[in-house]
Amino acid sequence: MREFARGFYLSKEWRRTRAYIVARDHGLCVKCGRPGEIVHHKEHLTPENINTPEIALGENNLCLLYTSPSPRD
């Protein structure tokens, strides 16, 4: 976890959003169907966008994945 994002990932808002995404995706990876392990930001968080709700917490920017995405994702 990057240092700039530590507080965000410990926040109540993130925990609530993460739980929602896991439930929305039925606990399964959206790519392979195996049990999901991480909630992934499609547009990666940066110090510049971490306070933009549509990016940090928006359900259209989040999905459940089995493992960490490859660098090309």
N, CA, C and O atoms as a DFTB+ gen file, in Angstrom:
292 C
 N C O
     1  1       0.843      -1.175       0.000
     2  2       0.000       0.000       0.000
     3  2       0.886       1.234       0.000
     4  3       1.846       1.330       0.764
     5  1       0.552       2.162      -0.857
     6  2       1.335       3.397      -0.913
     7  2       1.027       4.265       0.303
     8  3      -0.105       4.307       0.785
     9  1       2.033       4.941       0.777
    10  2       1.900       5.735       1.999
    11  2       0.793       6.793       1.883
    12  3       0.044       6.997       2.838
    13  1       0.678       7.464       0.740
    14  2      -0.327       8.518       0.608
    15  2      -1.751       7.973       0.743
    16  3      -2.671       8.725       1.062
    17  1      -1.937       6.685       0.505
    18  2      -3.271       6.088       0.527
    19  2      -3.592       5.341       1.823
    20  3      -4.707       4.845       1.980
    21  1      -2.663       5.254       2.730
    22  2      -2.855       4.466       3.957
    23  2      -4.122       4.891       4.706
    24  3      -4.951       4.046       5.041
    25  1      -4.274       6.161       4.965
    26  2      -5.449       6.644       5.683
    27  2      -6.740       6.345       4.956
    28  3      -7.743       6.003       5.581
    29  1      -6.724       6.470       3.642
    30  2      -7.909       6.181       2.830
    31  2      -8.334       4.727       3.009
    32  3      -9.509       4.451       3.252
    33  1      -7.390       3.795       2.890
    34  2      -7.732       2.380       2.982
    35  2      -8.143       1.948       4.385
    36  3      -8.728       0.878       4.556
    37  1      -7.847       2.756       5.376
    38  2      -8.280       2.467       6.743
    39  2      -9.594       3.169       7.088
    40  3     -10.125       2.990       8.184
    41  1     -10.115       3.961       6.165
    42  2     -11.304       4.770       6.447
    43  2     -12.585       3.939       6.444
    44  3     -12.672       2.888       5.809
    45  1     -13.562       4.443       7.166
    46  2     -14.890       3.834       7.220
    47  2     -15.537       3.838       5.836
    48  3     -16.194       2.871       5.451
    49  1     -15.349       4.926       5.090
    50  2     -15.939       5.021       3.755
    51  2     -15.409       3.933       2.822
    52  3     -16.171       3.323       2.071
    53  1     -14.076       3.693       2.878
    54  2     -13.505       2.649       2.024
    55  2     -13.994       1.270       2.438
    56  3     -14.339       0.456       1.581
    57  1     -14.029       0.997       3.722
    58  2     -14.490      -0.320       4.189
    59  2     -15.932      -0.573       3.758
    60  3     -16.278      -1.681       3.347
    61  1     -16.769       0.457       3.854
    62  2     -18.170       0.334       3.434
    63  2     -18.259       0.118       1.921
    64  3     -19.008      -0.743       1.459
    65  1     -17.501       0.895       1.156
    66  2     -17.516       0.759      -0.306
    67  2     -16.969      -0.592      -0.724
    68  3     -17.525      -1.240      -1.611
    69  1     -15.887      -1.023      -0.095
    70  2     -15.295      -2.324      -0.415
    71  2     -16.312      -3.443      -0.186
    72  3     -16.461      -4.327      -1.031
    73  1     -17.004      -3.410       0.942
    74  2     -18.012      -4.434       1.248
    75  2     -19.130      -4.418       0.207
    76  3     -19.628      -5.470      -0.193
    77  1     -19.519      -3.228      -0.226
    78  2     -20.557      -3.112      -1.247
    79  2     -20.102      -3.753      -2.568
    80  3     -20.868      -4.475      -3.206
    81  1     -18.855      -3.485      -2.973
    82  2     -18.340      -4.032      -4.237
    83  2     -18.247      -5.553      -4.156
    84  3     -18.589      -6.237      -5.120
    85  1     -17.801      -6.086      -3.052
    86  2     -17.730      -7.546      -2.878
    87  2     -19.132      -8.146      -3.019
    88  3     -19.314      -9.157      -3.698
    89  1     -20.118      -7.519      -2.375
    90  2     -21.500      -8.021      -2.470
    91  2     -22.035      -7.859      -3.892
    92  3     -22.673      -8.770      -4.422
    93  1     -21.781      -6.710      -4.510
    94  2     -22.270      -6.452      -5.870
    95  2     -21.755      -7.503      -6.849
    96  3     -22.486      -7.971      -7.721
    97  1     -20.469      -7.868      -6.685
    98  2     -19.839      -8.838      -7.589
    99  2     -19.981     -10.278      -7.078
   100  3     -19.319     -11.188      -7.576
   101  1     -20.848     -10.472      -6.085
   102  2     -21.156     -11.794      -5.524
   103  2     -19.921     -12.526      -5.013
   104  3     -19.880     -13.756      -5.005
   105  1     -18.911     -11.761      -4.586
   106  2     -17.703     -12.363      -4.037
   107  2     -16.806     -13.024      -5.063
   108  3     -15.855     -13.718      -4.702
   109  1     -17.097     -12.817      -6.342
   110  2     -16.354     -13.499      -7.407
   111  2     -15.589     -12.512      -8.275
   112  3     -16.048     -11.401      -8.536
   113  1     -14.415     -12.942      -8.712
   114  2     -13.597     -12.151      -9.617
   115  2     -14.373     -11.893     -10.907
   116  3     -14.940     -12.810     -11.501
   117  1     -14.388     -10.631     -11.327
   118  2     -15.126     -10.293     -12.544
   119  2     -14.428     -10.799     -13.811
   120  3     -15.036     -10.818     -14.882
   121  1     -13.174     -11.203     -13.703
   122  2     -12.443     -11.685     -14.880
   123  2     -12.466     -13.200     -15.007
   124  3     -12.634     -13.728     -16.107
   125  1     -12.297     -13.915     -13.872
   126  2     -12.160     -15.372     -13.981
   127  2     -13.219     -16.162     -13.216
   128  3     -13.326     -17.376     -13.392
   129  1     -14.005     -15.490     -12.365
   130  2     -15.064     -16.177     -11.638
   131  2     -14.627     -16.880     -10.361
   132  3     -15.459     -17.450      -9.655
   133  1     -13.337     -16.849     -10.055
   134  2     -12.870     -17.441      -8.793
   135  2     -13.209     -16.489      -7.642
   136  3     -13.557     -15.333      -7.880
   137  1     -13.111     -16.965      -6.403
   138  2     -13.379     -16.069      -5.277
   139  2     -12.479     -14.831      -5.344
   140  3     -11.265     -14.940      -5.514
   141  1     -13.092     -13.666      -5.209
   142  2     -12.352     -12.413      -5.288
   143  2     -11.488     -12.174      -4.067
   144  3     -11.836     -12.581      -2.958
   145  1     -10.358     -11.512      -4.274
   146  2      -9.423     -11.220      -3.192
   147  2      -9.239      -9.732      -2.956
   148  3      -9.068      -9.304      -1.815
   149  1      -9.271      -8.938      -4.018
   150  2      -9.036      -7.504      -3.849
   151  2     -10.073      -6.699      -4.618
   152  3     -10.549      -7.111      -5.676
   153  1     -10.408      -5.548      -4.064
   154  2     -11.222      -4.585      -4.803
   155  2     -10.225      -3.670      -5.495
   156  3      -9.408      -3.013      -4.850
   157  1     -10.307      -3.639      -6.810
   158  2      -9.329      -2.972      -7.662
   159  2      -9.881      -1.667      -8.209
   160  3     -11.024      -1.607      -8.661
   161  1      -9.059      -0.622      -8.165
   162  2      -9.394       0.648      -8.824
   163  2      -8.969       0.544     -10.285
   164  3      -7.786       0.365     -10.573
   165  1      -9.912       0.653     -11.197
   166  2      -9.594       0.608     -12.625
   167  2      -8.699       1.785     -12.997
   168  3      -7.694       1.613     -13.687
   169  1      -9.067       2.977     -12.540
   170  2      -8.180       4.135     -12.651
   171  2      -7.447       4.216     -11.327
   172  3      -8.048       4.509     -10.294
   173  1      -6.162       3.959     -11.356
   174  2      -5.369       3.856     -10.128
   175  2      -5.402       5.139      -9.315
   176  3      -5.457       6.244      -9.854
   177  1      -5.366       4.957      -8.001
   178  2      -5.323       6.115      -7.112
   179  2      -3.959       6.786      -7.174
   180  3      -2.920       6.131      -7.255
   181  1      -3.997       8.100      -7.135
   182  2      -2.776       8.914      -7.088
   183  2      -2.979       9.976      -6.011
   184  3      -4.102      10.184      -5.554
   185  1      -1.913      10.645      -5.604
   186  2      -2.094      11.740      -4.648
   187  2      -3.027      12.825      -5.193
   188  3      -3.689      13.519      -4.421
   189  1      -3.081      12.971      -6.498
   190  2      -3.908      13.998      -7.108
   191  2      -5.398      13.640      -7.145
   192  3      -6.242      14.535      -7.087
   193  1      -5.736      12.345      -7.242
   194  2      -7.146      11.983      -7.396
   195  2      -7.751      11.247      -6.204
   196  3      -8.928      10.890      -6.245
   197  1      -6.995      11.016      -5.167
   198  2      -7.498      10.227      -4.037
   199  2      -8.689      10.879      -3.338
   200  3      -9.478      10.192      -2.689
   201  1      -8.822      12.189      -3.463
   202  2      -9.952      12.881      -2.847
   203  2     -11.100      13.129      -3.822
   204  3     -12.031      13.871      -3.510
   205  1     -11.034      12.515      -4.992
   206  2     -12.117      12.608      -5.972
   207  2     -13.022      11.398      -5.762
   208  3     -12.637      10.277      -6.097
   209  1     -14.220      11.607      -5.211
   210  2     -15.084      10.477      -4.868
   211  2     -15.389       9.533      -6.024
   212  3     -15.455       8.321      -5.822
   213  1     -15.575      10.058      -7.223
   214  2     -15.901       9.195      -8.365
   215  2     -14.775       8.226      -8.683
   216  3     -15.025       7.143      -9.212
   217  1     -13.553       8.595      -8.373
   218  2     -12.404       7.720      -8.632
   219  2     -12.121       6.837      -7.423
   220  3     -11.964       5.624      -7.562
   221  1     -12.057       7.435      -6.249
   222  2     -11.675       6.688      -5.047
   223  2     -12.762       5.735      -4.574
   224  3     -12.463       4.630      -4.122
   225  1     -14.024       6.152      -4.675
   226  2     -15.117       5.365      -4.114
   227  2     -16.217       5.032      -5.118
   228  3     -17.186       4.359      -4.767
   229  1     -16.085       5.485      -6.340
   230  2     -17.142       5.274      -7.337
   231  2     -17.234       3.836      -7.802
   232  3     -16.235       3.233      -8.193
   233  1     -18.443       3.289      -7.756
   234  2     -18.600       1.881      -8.107
   235  2     -18.242       1.584      -9.564
   236  3     -17.917       0.442      -9.889
   237  1     -18.293       2.575     -10.442
   238  2     -17.905       2.349     -11.836
   239  2     -16.394       2.253     -12.005
   240  3     -15.916       1.822     -13.055
   241  1     -15.641       2.648     -10.990
   242  2     -14.178       2.573     -11.050
   243  2     -13.639       1.409     -10.225
   244  3     -12.425       1.262     -10.085
   245  1     -14.523       0.586      -9.681
   246  2     -14.098      -0.495      -8.785
   247  2     -14.619      -1.839      -9.263
   248  3     -15.732      -1.942      -9.780
   249  1     -13.794      -2.877      -9.081
   250  2     -14.237      -4.235      -9.380
   251  2     -13.482      -5.210      -8.483
   252  3     -12.410      -4.899      -7.965
   253  1     -14.057      -6.382      -8.314
   254  2     -13.453      -7.420      -7.493
   255  2     -12.603      -8.328      -8.383
   256  3     -13.065      -8.806      -9.419
   257  1     -11.370      -8.557      -7.970
   258  2     -10.459      -9.416      -8.725
   259  2      -9.919     -10.537      -7.848
   260  3      -9.848     -10.410      -6.626
   261  1      -9.540     -11.637      -8.492
   262  2      -8.961     -12.791      -7.805
   263  2      -7.621     -12.435      -7.192
   264  3      -7.386     -12.691      -6.011
   265  1      -6.752     -11.855      -7.978
   266  2      -5.438     -11.429      -7.495
   267  2      -5.152     -10.049      -8.035
   268  3      -5.915      -9.507      -8.835
   269  1      -4.073      -9.499      -7.600
   270  2      -3.664      -8.192      -8.078
   271  2      -3.547      -8.218      -9.602
   272  3      -3.021      -9.175     -10.170
   273  1      -4.032      -7.177     -10.256
   274  2      -3.962      -7.161     -11.729
   275  2      -2.525      -7.119     -12.232
   276  3      -1.616      -6.658     -11.543
   277  1      -2.348      -7.610     -13.441
   278  2      -1.028      -7.531     -14.041
   279  2      -0.743      -6.080     -14.429
   280  3      -1.674      -5.281     -14.532
   281  1       0.505      -5.730     -14.643
   282  2       0.854      -4.349     -14.980
   283  2       0.140      -3.814     -16.221
   284  3      -0.009      -2.599     -16.355
   285  1      -0.294      -4.662     -17.110
   286  2      -0.948      -4.186     -18.335
   287  2      -2.436      -3.913     -18.123
   288  3      -3.080      -3.366     -19.019
   289  1      -3.004      -4.273     -16.974
   290  2      -4.430      -4.032     -16.705
   291  2      -4.681      -2.632     -16.234
   292  3      -5.826      -2.267     -15.965
